[in-house]
Structure formats: structure tokens, C-alpha cells
């Protein structure tokens, strides 16, 4: 599978080979572009936005997005095959991702249909007499989206879907590991009737070229999903006036009270921590369990980890696939070895299966300063810590400079509300895992975990501006 340059008039500067994370075999390729092509893409997008006569009407955007959803549904299995081949997420979960992506496009249509302004109160005093004021919504301008590898189709939908829906031209740069899904989606967008310049996919392997794309003064909104180090660095270099949304990672904390229903909690925690081999920004990572149940909880999680089927993501029986690249297997193994050397009890896993996959791993009481306790693992590792006092456990949960989603398991409503109030998180799940998400809810990292609010309706709003119109008339 090969995708060419989508920037009209530009030529390729090279070819990026895309490898299977399961076995390293080539699964496709994408042509890359240089700084000149990036400038052409920005110029085209900027020209489209500056000429309001070329703006797409709400009716046109609805028609295009509805046709896109139909095309995606028709090609659901093909999209799943592409995403699986480059991302390594097991087939059962990749099919869910495709279904979510289709529903996300439909959610974008709902955003357009529900768009409205509001009246601003006037005629309240002499200064506002004889006036009527109301707001309308307009697109913010050229959007540049830089995406991550772990949900290669749905993340792109979350970035370019709201841009198209809001009326913004968008240039998208997918992750170098997983560009095929992005280019396939953009191809379908154009087949659905979107004029070429309104959505351009670009691939570049040079950091300086990617930085040029992001920091150009023609960019009105920058959408980034990826590492905190890169995201905050790029934000610091944005042109004056460019707005942005950043989605980074976390080390999600879970509080398990002594009265928790372990039979219900264990499958949820195992799924939330081991789903997609832990490569999820809100994956269950740090589980703080009361000392009366901590060992039992950890042992039950270990049994679940040992029972999980790890293997070829294309096999429908597979529950856990590979990590995105061999270097990540090396890193996760180093972190686990460090924790065990520091005194953690290894209850399951702890070793690589091969160059591409790592055993689902459960650690009991890793050192508080170990990397598995302080940094985002982004691998199939769940850490369980015993506590005596819940407030101290919550303080430990809140002690990191990263914060995203959290959870509490308890049968007591007062305990649930206390933990929910005290945990530093943008969302707290009660009796559910931290990786729960539906695409229309707000999704935001706090502290160093992000900036702005994700979720399709919220991104749609951020990619627009409120324009107020004030009418003065003696008849008012």
C-alpha cells in the first residue's frame, strides 16, 4: 500500500517505509515532502481561508461528512486492516476504533446542526439603549494537526473532523510510525467531495520541516497529540496569535477502597491497564489499594495478566499486541527490571516475549521513586501499591507533574465523592477504569499532561471564534 503527496503541485522528497510493529515487515509506504511543499500547503490553505467566497457552507460540510461516514462504513474492514497493520492494536479493538471513528464523523455533523450564537443583553442602561447584540460562529483559520501513533484512525478523526466541520482548512501530519490510516482517511474525504486544499496530509521526517509547518504565522490553530516534551516545546515556538490544544500522557491513578467489589474491579483494571499493550494516555498504571486487599487484588490482576492472549494482532483471539517499536520493548523491560531491583514484587510477566512484544506485567509495591511510579510507562504494566490511609494514598496519586483521568472503586457513595473531589484529574471514574472514554465527552490533560480540552464538540468549538454583531437602531 502506497500513498503519494496530497499537496497539489508538490513533489516527493523521499519515501517513508511503514513497518509492522508485530514482526517488522513492511506494510506500506508514504511519500514525504520538504520545506517547499510545506510552504505550498500553507499557502493553499491560507488562500482558501482568506477568500470567504470559497468557504464551504454548512450544508456542503454536512453533505461531505455524511458521505465520508458512508464511505468509511463501506470500507470498515479495509480501514481496520490498515490501522492494525501499522499500529498493532488487536483486531477486536481495532474494529471498535473504526466504529468509533465513523461515529466521530457523525458527531461532527451533529456539531454543525447544533451550532448557534446567543444574544448579548442590551438596552439595560443609557449606554446600551437602542441596540441589539448577538454572536455568530466563524472558523478560526488554518488548522495544523500533528498526531500520535496509538489510535491511527480515530485520533486523526478527532483532529481533522472538527476542523472540516467548523469550516477550517486543515493540514495534518500523522505519526511517522502510522501514517497509512491518515492518508487513507484523507483520500476518502476527497472522494466524499471535499475540495483538495481543504484537507492536506503531509509526511516529513525532518524535525526542522515539521517545526516550520507548526510555527508558521499562517497557522491559526495547532492541534497536537503526542509527548509532553515535544508538545510544550512546539507551543513555546508558535507564532503570536496561534491558539493550540495539546494532549499528552499521564500515569493514571486508581484508588481502591477496602470495601471495593474486586470481582467487578479486576477485569476493568486489567482491561484499562493492558488494552493496546498499555499504549494509551489514560491507561491504568498506578493502583493504590487498601492494605487489607492490596495483595489479593494484585494476585487477581496477575492471574488476569497471565491469562491474557498475547500475539498476532490480526488473530481474533489476540487480546494484547506488540509495542509500537522494539526500542519501546527495551525501555519497558529496563523500567520493570529497575523496579524489581528496588524491591517491587513481580507477580506476573516482567520479560520480553520477543523483540516486538512484552509480557503483561503486574508489580506490587514498586519504589515510589522508580520510573514505573513517576513516569508514563506506555506499556503493559500495572503497579499496585498498598496504603493504610486513603488521604495519604490520594496525596501520592496527586504528587506527579502529570494528571489526566483517575478512578476510585468503592461501594460507599461518601468515599466515592471524597476521592473524586480530592483527586487531581480532569475526570474521575467511579467503579470504572481510567481509560473509559466516549468521543463526545470532554477529554483534557492537566498540569504537564496537556492544554485545552479535547473531545469532538469541544475541539469543534475551539476551532471557531465568536463574532459579535451590534445593531443600533432608533426602533429598538
Secondary structure as GFF3:
##gff-version 3
##sequence-region A 1 476
A	DSSP	beta_strand	2	3	.	.	.	ID=ss1
A	DSSP	beta_strand	14	19	.	.	.	ID=ss2
A	DSSP	beta_strand	26	32	.	.	.	ID=ss3
A	DSSP	alpha_helix	35	50	.	.	.	ID=ss4
A	DSSP	three_ten_helix	52	54	.	.	.	ID=ss5
A	DSSP	alpha_helix	58	74	.	.	.	ID=ss6
A	DSSP	alpha_helix	76	87	.	.	.	ID=ss7
A	DSSP	alpha_helix	91	113	.	.	.	ID=ss8
A	DSSP	beta_strand	119	120	.	.	.	ID=ss9
A	DSSP	three_ten_helix	126	128	.	.	.	ID=ss10
A	DSSP	beta_strand	131	139	.	.	.	ID=ss11
A	DSSP	beta_strand	143	146	.	.	.	ID=ss12
A	DSSP	alpha_helix	154	156	.	.	.	ID=ss13
A	DSSP	pi_helix	157	161	.	.	.	ID=ss14
A	DSSP	alpha_helix	162	166	.	.	.	ID=ss15
A	DSSP	beta_strand	170	173	.	.	.	ID=ss16
A	DSSP	alpha_helix	180	191	.	.	.	ID=ss17
A	DSSP	three_ten_helix	196	198	.	.	.	ID=ss18
A	DSSP	beta_strand	199	201	.	.	.	ID=ss19
A	DSSP	alpha_helix	207	215	.	.	.	ID=ss20
A	DSSP	beta_strand	221	225	.	.	.	ID=ss21
A	DSSP	alpha_helix	228	236	.	.	.	ID=ss22
A	DSSP	beta_strand	243	247	.	.	.	ID=ss23
A	DSSP	beta_strand	252	256	.	.	.	ID=ss24
A	DSSP	alpha_helix	262	274	.	.	.	ID=ss25
A	DSSP	three_ten_helix	275	278	.	.	.	ID=ss26
A	DSSP	beta_strand	284	290	.	.	.	ID=ss27
A	DSSP	alpha_helix	294	307	.	.	.	ID=ss28
A	DSSP	alpha_helix	326	341	.	.	.	ID=ss29
A	DSSP	beta_strand	345	348	.	.	.	ID=ss30
A	DSSP	beta_strand	361	364	.	.	.	ID=ss31
A	DSSP	alpha_helix	371	374	.	.	.	ID=ss32
A	DSSP	beta_strand	381	387	.	.	.	ID=ss33
A	DSSP	alpha_helix	390	397	.	.	.	ID=ss34
A	DSSP	beta_strand	402	403	.	.	.	ID=ss35
A	DSSP	beta_strand	405	409	.	.	.	ID=ss36
A	DSSP	alpha_helix	413	422	.	.	.	ID=ss37
A	DSSP	beta_strand	427	430	.	.	.	ID=ss38
A	DSSP	beta_strand	446	447	.	.	.	ID=ss39
A	DSSP	beta_strand	450	451	.	.	.	ID=ss40
A	DSSP	alpha_helix	456	462	.	.	.	ID=ss41
A	DSSP	beta_strand	464	472	.	.	.	ID=ss42
###
